[in-house]
Amino acid sequence: MQYAWRHPSKPYLYVSTSNGGPRVESDCNHVSAFAIGADGALLPHGESAPLPHRAVHMCVDPSGRYILNGHNYPSSGITVHRVAANGEIGDRVVQATALDYGIYPHQVMVTPSGRTAVIIDRGNKAQGDKPEEPGALRTFGFTDGEFSAGGVVAPQGGYGFGPRHVAFHPSRPWLYASDERTNRLYMFRYSESGIEAAPAFTLPTLRRPEWLRPRQLGGPIHVHPAGHCVYVANRADHTVADGDRKVFTGGENNIAVYGIDAETGEPTLLQHVDTQSFHIRTFACDPSGRLLVAASIKALDVRDGETIQHVPAALSVFRIEADGRLEFCWKYDVETSGRQLQYWMGMAGLD
């Protein structure tokens, strides 16, 4: 399972799956529909549709008429499928024009109006003799499931710019982006004509940005349903050998909480709250805005004095206070074994 998205108005969940992984070839890739029962149970709904490659991210457009899957290996692209009136997956929309989807797309989103698609192109950091590949936010016109050429936002040419995910404010033309490679939060203003060329505001996401550890990465981002706060995950999972085991070398695994100025959209740091787990790849606010749940991807070992503690993958549950701050409530351990990962989580309200 790679990613999932609920239909915006009907009780259906769409799920993208693959037998591959990051930079790993795959030959079994699909998007499937499930009906959400009154008790939350999922039932297969219609036939799955094949995908050409692993989907790193997917979404359903605000009208609920199209499913978009973003691909970044072995080549960049977006696959679009129609959604039938009964919620089943329809035919694939063949794109008439070849477009530039970037170096390493990591997310595909559609603006609240439904008229613009956005590819979040993370780029790649420099490694060994391989120079940095710049990142960008790429926009495309989106009409009847088809893309048309749009614009490219790449501050400083995209160097030192590594956006991973974006989130739209629910009522204002403000886009918030997390930078995976530089651990930053950006706020961009946008309109149907495009995203502004430079962020209006930029803030660090780390509690101690001067104390950077290996594999310290910016993560997922979500705006509170009421629009008064934005949340960003900081994640770290680097290990070194310690006897016959590998142990965590340090870094921040927390949720950064920012208040949003109602007039300007400027984010202001309110809090860092530890997840008490490692490498939060996904998290979500419940539709009522009262709870936030963060999912760590895997278990890690941590040295604690003379002993090594095994910390399982987990779901960390937080209560959201009136001002948006988080209060840790509970942690539910999740069993993973071998190469198994807790790769996606989300929350859906039951009608």
BELZI-V849393 format. One line per field, one symbol per residue. ss: DSSP state (~ for helix, > for strand, _ for the rest). phi: phi as a letter, one per 20 degrees, with the letter a starting at -180 (. if undefined). burial: + if it has 24 or more other C-alpha atoms within 12 Angstrom, else -. A space follows every 50 residues. Layout:
ss: ???
phi: ???
burial: ???
//
This chain:
ss: __>>>>_____>>>>>>>__>__>____>>>>>>>>_____>>>____>> ______>>>>_____>>>>>>_____>>>>>>>_____>>>>________ ____>>>>>>_____>>>>>>__>__>__>__>__>>>>>>>>__>>>__ _>>_~~~~____>>>>>>_____>>>>>>____>>>>>>>>__>>_____ >>>>___________>>>>>>>>_____>>>>>>>>__>>>>__>>>>__ ___>>>>>>>______>>>>>>>>_____>>>>>>_____>>>>>>___> >>>>__>>>>>_>>>>>>>>_____>>>>>>>>>________________ _
phi: .dbbbegfcceccdcdcbedbglcfccbcbccdceeffenfdcgcmefdf dfbgefbbbdfgfmdbdddeccbfbercddcfdffenffeffefefcfce eoebgcacccfgfndcdcdeefmbffbleeffdfdadddbfcclndecgc ccdbglmnfmccfdccbeffcdecddcedfeclcddcdebbfeqegfcff bccfeefcffdedglecfcfbbeggenebcccedcbbfccfcmecdcfeo pecbdedcfdffednfecfdadcfelbclfecbbefgemdcccddeeaeb ecfcmeddeedfgbdedceefgenfddfdacdfcfcblefceebbaccfe f
burial: ++++++++-+++++++++-++-------++++++++--------+--+++ +++++++++++++++++++++++--++++++++---++++-++------+ ++++++++++++-++++++++++++-------++++++++++-+++++++ +++++--+++++++++++++-+++++++++++++++++++-+-++++++- +++++++----++-++++++++++++++++++++++++--------++++ ++++++++++----++++++++++++++++++++++--++++++++++++ ++--------++++++++++---+++++----+-------+++++++++- -
//
